[in-house]
């Protein structure tokens, strides 16, 4: 690799930031290139905002340049641009202008993000200019840039640490993957031991940390991953470095390291030139669901392997023993956790998904959760080219939040032969059909059209509908190519549009936008229900984008199992086709628009239950269960599916979940219930189900921050000694999960003695509510069945 010279290279940008240096604003982007390795790109920048051109600006305390531009605000008033030498000067000017009542526009836009969005750069650039090599970086100053397509090969470091009860650092394990595969453990030992080559011994914490940091920067990974890696591993290492007066220099290019906790949202990291991805958070935002997000749980489910110190051992005690007696075993345990995290990321495709999301949304990999910023990235440059500037977020007039998706009142009962019809990508297709976006709302007097709920938009002035067209086309191609990460990235981005437009944190917010979407969805569900009623079909429930249709026996659903799935599927497909034709014709004839709405047959329940709301005769919304039947072609299996019920909720016990599954299985298959129910109650009372009585619930904040109405899991957590790692069973930290049982003394954590279990609590609070919600449909109750057994003894 050359040390300097003129070079053209494709670069994938990992991080971007701005700095004011000697009164001048500088933008710094760090990325990776196949040709030049790690690349630093610096730009001189003049931050900008806008004011109405009629505004008379007095003398400001900072230097600025005012320029006429062909732009207007949303009130159609002309604006001028004000350019500054530094971001600090810009902020000073904003404060001084606000004091005299002059409103600014777009003064809250991050200058590094503005630089990329105005050039339509989505994390991938072709850079052309003179570079010099310094500190592992190929550095460019003010080169030529243009957008390109480039998928990088990244070096990923999975980091895990082990600590002692007294707050001592015992070891650091790193698994490098991607460009290379390498394993390394740094461990403290006062003995000279012969250990495997990848394990290195140091006499104390200071020497260990200094050697780790030197090795880490020499290897120079692009991405750091781990399990609670920000809130535990990195924060612990940062604090330990402060304690030992060692610079915690894990950034590239002598940049900054910012680790912080934002209550109640969690932990965040910003490290110049490196992306930090925490495993549990990445899985949640990618729509993975697990019983809990402990490393052991996720590893067992995804990889069918787990930690070398299992949950049934006292982890703290075992780590202390290994540190004292078996350094090699501790090092391997530490390294095994780091490797597990690497393998989970690979199995779930989390790195590839992050890259795809960055390429698609324009957000850099360390900003992917900021969906309002993604909306800015897409829309602001288009508004500018259409001749408009946008307001600051804080200047929006917030109104009431729009209503959510429409949910029909369910009709409680036990049903045979229910199919589910689903509007495919309902909200994006409504946006496409009725041209709903901030620009068409702004220009609603041009070529006006109306939505089903009579809100006005422009049929010709819009940006978002075309973008959704493009995304859907891309997603269909991704599915054909079996590119799961791209398909998922598109789904995440498309699903964000409605939420962002309805958010007060979006500068393009207007109440018409979310109201038009949800209101049209409401009309579509009700209109579909009326259409189906005319055709002789009963809609027993509907939720946002789904209709639950009871099929009458006379249309040909046979009474036996064989063939049911095929008949239901063919009937469902025909109904969906009829509905699609109905809406296409109606929208074309009455609104003059092409319909992008698509209803499809989704599934068939041979048996289906809608339960009443507790203490009411009306149906419970978003709570149902069904015996899901596959067609013979698909295997013909039948499985019970629960939605919104105790079975799918993490804060109900295993006793409750298994009880609910068996109860519904017996009802669906017309099996005996009363004797079985009495037997379950007797087994609970005799202690035969003690291993199924554990509650688990996450702490949303530190236990000491709960001051009023202390929940049971917090009361249990306060009985435990504090530990340092979030997410472990004994954690008293903000994001820990507490495991506890209810005793006659109240809630007690499972780690402490709990022989006085309150069985009546579990019968009344876990079994009875589940049973009564469905037994009422059979004319029975939990108490009448259980008490009749007790009365038989007299």
Secondary structure, 3 states (H helix, E strand, C coil): CCCEEEEEEEEEEEEEEEEEECCEEEEEEEEEECCCEEEEEEEEECCEEEEECCCCCCCCCCCEEEEEEEEECCCCCEEEEEEECCHHHHHHHHHHHHHCCCCCECCCCCHHHHHHHHCCCCCEEEEEEEEEEECCEEEEECCEEEECCCCCCCEEEEEEEEECCCCCEEEEEEEEEECCCEEEEEEECCCCCCCCCCEEEECCHHHHHHHHHHHHHHHCCCEEEECCHHHHHHHHHHHHHHHCCCCCCCCCCCCCEEEEEECCCEEEEEECCEEEEEHHHHHHHCCCCCCCCCHHHHHHHHHCCCCCCCCCCCHHHHHHHHHHHCHHHHHHHHHHHHHHHHHHHHHHCHHHHHHHHHHHHCCCHHHCCCHHHHHHHHHHHHHHHCCECCCCHHHCCCCCCCCCCCECCCCCEEEEEEEEEEECCHHHHHHHHHCCCHHHHHCCCCCEEECCCCCEEECCCCCHHHHHHHHHHHHHHHHHCCCHHHHHHHHHHHHHHHHHHCCCCCCCCCHHHHHHHHHHHHHHHHHHHHHHHHCCCEEEEEECCEEEEECCHHHCCCCCCCCHHHHHHHHHHHHHHHHHHHHHHHHHHHHCCCCCCCEEEEEEEEEEEEEECCCCCCEEEEEEEEEEECCCCCCCCEEEEEECCHHHCCCCCHHHHHHHHHHHHHHHCCCCCHHHHHHHHHHHHCCCCHHHCCEEEECCCCHHHCCCCCCHHHHHHCCCCCCCCCCCCCCCCCCCEEEEEEECCEEEECCCCCCCECHHHHHHHHHHHHHHHHHHHHCCCHHHHHHHHHHCCC
